[in-house]
Amino acid sequence: MPEAYIVSATRTAGGRREGRLFGWHPVDLAASVLDEVVLRAGIAPDAVDDVIMGCVGQVNEQGQHFGRNAVLASNLPVSVPAVTIDRQCGSSQQSIHFAAQAVMSGVQDLVIAAGAESMSRVPMGQAGKWTREPKAGSPSSPGIMAKYPGVVFSQFTGAEMIADKWNMARTELDAFAVESHRRADIATKAGAFDAEILGLDVNIDGQTERHIHDEGIRAGATLESIGSVRTLLPDGKITAANASQICDGAAAVMIASEAAVREHNLTPLARIHAMTVTGGDPVVMLEEPLFATDKALKRAGMTIGDIDLYEVNEAFAPVPLAWLRHTGADPEKMNVNGGAIALGHPLGGSGAKLMTTLVYALRARGLRYGLQTMCEGGGLANVTIVEAL
């Protein structure tokens, strides 16, 4: 089977809600990583066959074909097409899958898989909110409600359901959050993210500064400080502190065919080894990475022990904790540089962001196989297995 290679990857440092990246229009934020991933690959901009842009909130500043607008704002020529896709939190991980599929099919040779989200400027819910009954402006429909009467599909409810199903205590979730911040702080201070991050100029109190560090990391987080945050539900376990942070950010990955690697004298960073996407329970919603991982490993002829590092998106602490229990994976290999609880989760940008971090982490440690998975709205999950080169 033809191969697909990652030949360059980059991400911005995350910005907190209305934080250091608030002044960046999301189109320009996305354009910045398109330019950088081309620069890092060392190819001519007009050699790019396509841009596949993940974005969840495709309205307002992220509306009217966000991916194409990012191309128009970038240094890519107008001859480079684009498409904008939404697989919820896995949007840009799906961008990678689509790009790899295009390359492996022989239809295209160089495709940028990217994603971006300014959650400050386009808040969650702008594209519509679920309601208990069909009403104008809601995605709830008579057909859906006939199958799921009175259900308000909610990731927050799903996270609580997973915590209850797996008998997780609030203290376990909070301890996981503390560890995410600890790992992210250590990684940042050690320069583990320096090579992958694209620095951006930001205006802070009238002064131009370079944004090069993820803004949401709480270096001094403790079980006491995390535990002091109130729960989202009166009798719940989920809080803003043991869930992913609202984040502004963008990431991009260049996918190349074997022919493009030879023609452009590229040096691959990694090879796409396997790709899987599955659908499951839309009510519990966030548990599907567990079962998608089973299917991905079976299709790849691998076991969890064959994987050296895992990136499991920390949308809510119960998700990676349940994934660890279900798979029997080594917690020391998961999210080794912290996860979205500390680093932020810029929705449509997170898939490419996690892949960038995974590839750099594998190469920095001289390891071989990495697995990335993401829980997604509607009960979906993507799994990507890569081999570092």
N, C-alpha and C positions, 0 to 999 in steps of 0.2 A: 504493500500500500504506500502511496506517496506520503512524504513527511511534511509536517508544518513546524516551522521553527520560530521561536521568539528571538528576534535579533536586536531589539532595544525595548526599554521600558522605563517609565518615569511617572512620578506623581508629585503633586504639590503637597506641602505640609498642610495638615488640617487646620481650619479656622473655626473657632467657637461661634455660637450663635451671636450675630451682630458683632463679631470680633474683628480680627486683623484682616480678613478677606472680604468684609462686608462691602468695601468700596469697589470690589471687582464685579463687573457685570458678568453673569454666568457664561455668556457667549464668549467673552474674552478669556475667561478662566479656562474654558474648554479649548480655545484656540491656542493658548499658551502651551499646553501639553502636546498638541498636534505638532507644533513647530519643534518642540524639544525632542520628541521621539524621532522625527525625521533627521534632526541634527545629530542625534546620538547614533543613528543607524549609518549616517554618512552617505545618504543617497540623495539624488536630485528630487526635489518636491514633485515634479511631474511624473516620476516613476510610480507614484502611489496609485493603485487601481481603485481603491474605495476606502471610505471611512464609515465605520459602523459605530454609532454613538449611543450609549446607554443613558437614559434619563427617565426619572419617574414623574416628576412634576412638569409635564409638558404643557404649561400654560404661561401666560404673561411673558416675562423675560426669557423663559425657557420654551416658549411656544413658537408656532409658525415655522416648524422644522428646525429644531435646535441644532441637529448635526450639520445640516447644510449651512446654517448661519455661522457655526464655528469654523467651517472651512472658509467661508467668505471673509471672516475676521482674521484668518491665519495667513501664513506665507505660502500656503498651497495655492496652485493655480485654479482658476474657476473650472478647469477641465476635470478636476477631481470630484467625483460624486460623493454623496453621503446618504445615510439613512439613519433615522432615529428609532430606537427600539425600547420597549418597556417590558421587562420581566421582573418588575418590582426591584427588590434589593439586589437581585442577581442580574440586573440589566447589562452591566458591562462585562460580567463573566460570560453571559450569553453572547455579547459582542465578540469575545475571544473565540467562543465555539463557532459562531457563524463565520468569522474570519478564517479560522483554521479549516473549516469545511470547504470554503471557497477555494482555498489554496490546495487542499488535498484532492479536490475534484478536478483540478487543472484549469478551472475557469479564470482564476486570478493568481497573481504572483506576489504582490505586496499589498497588504491590507492593514490599515490601522484600526485596532479595536480600542475604543476609548469610552469614557463615561465622565459625567460631571453633574454636580448638583450644588446650587446655592440655596441651602435650606433657610438661610437668613432672608434672602430676597424673594424666594418662592417657597413659603412655608408648606409643610405637609397638610394635606386636605384641600388644597386649592383646586385640585382636579375632580373633587367630588367626595362626599362622605356617605358611608353606608347608613341606612335607616331601617327601622323594623318593618316598615311597610313601604311599598313603592310610592315615591313622590317626585315631583319635578326637581331635577338637579341631582338626584341620587342614582348611583349605579344599581341600586336594588330594583329588580324588575318582577313582574308577576310570575314569570317563568322560574326565576331563582327562588322567590318566596314560596312557591308551590313545593319546592324540594326542601327548603330550609325555612320553614315558617317562623317568623318572629326573630330570626337570628340577625344580629348586627356583627358582621365579620370584623374581628378586632385582633390585631397582633398582641395587644396588651392582655386581653382575655386569654388568648392562646398561650402566652408565656406563663400566666398564672396556672393554667390547666396542666402544662408540662411540669411545673414545679410541684403541683399536687400529685400528679400521676407518679412521679419519681421520688416522692416523699422527701423533697428538698426543704430544709429549714431556711428561714430568712438569713441566719448567720452564715450558712454555706454559700448562699448567693453573694452576700456582702464580702466574704473572704475571697471569693473568686474575683470580685471587682478590685479589691485591694491588690491582689496579685497582678492583675492586668496593669494597673498603674505602676506597680513596682518594676515589672519587666520593661514597660515602655520608658520609664525614667532611666533605668540602667542602659537600655539600648541607645537612647538619645545622648546621654552623657558619654557613652563609648563611641559615638559616631557611627553607629550601625546603620542609620538611615541616610547618612550624608550623601552617599553615592547615588541613591535612588531619587532623592528629592530635588525638584526644580524650585529654586529660590525665586520669589516674586517680590517686587517692590510694593510696599504698602505705605499709606499715609497715616502716621500716628501723631496726633496733636500738632499737625502742620509740618512734621518732619518725615522724610522718606527713610524707611527702614527696610531691610531685607527679611522676608518671612521665610525662615528655613527650618523651624521647629514646630512640631505639632502642638497646637495651642491648648489642648484640653487636658494634658497630663497633670495629675495632682501628685507632685513629687512626695508630699508628706501624708498621703492618704493612709488612714488607719482604720481598723475595724470599728473603732468608736466613731470616727468622723463619717464614715460611709453609713454606719448603722443609725446615725442621727437623722438621716433623710426620711421624710414621711413616705409611707406607701401610697401607691396610686389609688388603691382601693382600701376601704376602712379595715377589712380583715385580710388584706393581701400580703404578698411577699415582695412584689416587684416595686422598685423605686427608680427614680431618675438616676440614682447613683449605681445601681447594679444592672443598668441597661445602657445601650450604646448612646453616645452623645450626638446631639444634633450638630451637624458639621457642614462646612463649605469646603469643597475640594474637587479635584479632577485628576485623572490618571489616563495613561495611554500605553498600549503595547503594540509593537510592530510585528506582524506575522508574515513570514516569508516562505516561499516554496524552495525546494532544493535548487531549481533552476535560477531563482533570484539570488540565492546565496552565492552560487557560482558566478553569475553574470556581474553582480555588484561587489564581489569579493567581501562578503559580509562574514562576521564572526558570530555564530549563534550563541545565545546565552542558555537556551534550553530548547527541548523538543516537546511538542504536545504528544503525550503518550496515550491518553484516553480521555473521552468526554462523555458525560451522561447527564440527562435531565429527566426528572420524574415529577409526577403529580400525585398528591394524596389528600388527606382530610383537610378541607378548607376552613374548618372551625378551629381545631387545634392549631392548624396552619403552619406552625414553625417547627414541627417535629420531623418533617420530611427529609432533612439532611441525613438522618440516621439510616433510613431505608434506601435513599439514593446512594449512599456510600456502599452499602451492601451490594447493590446492583453494579456499581462502577467497578468495585474490586473483582467481582465475579467475571464481568465482561473482560477485564484486563488480565485475568488469570493471576491475580495477586492476592495477598493477604494484608491485613493492616500492619503486620510486622515487616512487610517489604518497604513500607513508606518511612522515610527519614524525618520529614517535618510535615505538620498539618497546619493549615490556616482554616479555622472554623469561625465564621463571623460571629462576633459577640453582640448580636442584636439585643439579646437578653441573656443574663447569666445562665438560666436553666437550659438554654439550647446547647452550648458547648459541653456543659456538664452532663446532660443526658446523652449527648453524642459519645462522650468518653466512656460512660457506663455501657452503652449499647455495643460499641465496637471493641471495647477492651483496650483501647489505644493508650499509649504512654502519655500522661499529662505533661511530662517534661518536654515532649516534642511538639506540643500544640501551642500556637500563638507565642512563640519563644520571645518575640520582641513586644509583647503586649497585643491587645486587640482593640476593638471598637469602643469598648467601655472607656478606655483611656485615650485612644487615638482618634475617635470619632467615626461616624458612619455616614458619609455623604451619598446615601441612597444609590442613585444611578452610577456613581463613580466608584463604589466600593469594590466591585468585582475586579476591575483592572488595578485598583489600588492594592488589594490583597495579593494579586498575582505578581505585581512588581515587588512587593515585600518578600513574598515566598521565594521568588527566583534569586533575589539578592542574598537572602538568608541561606539558601542552599549552597550557593557558590562561595559565600564567605566562610562556610564551615566545611567545604569540600565534601558535601553530601550529594546524594544522587536523586532520589525520588521525593517529590512533594505532592501533597493532595490539598486541594482547596474546595470548600463547600460553603454554601450560603442558603439560609432559610429565606423564603420569599412569600410575599402576599399571595393568598389563594391556595396555599398548601403545596407550593412548588419548591424544587431544590435543584441546583446545578452542582455537579462534581467534575473537577478537572484534575487530572494527574499529569505532572510534567517530569521530565528528566533533565536535570541540570547538566550542562556540557562545559 
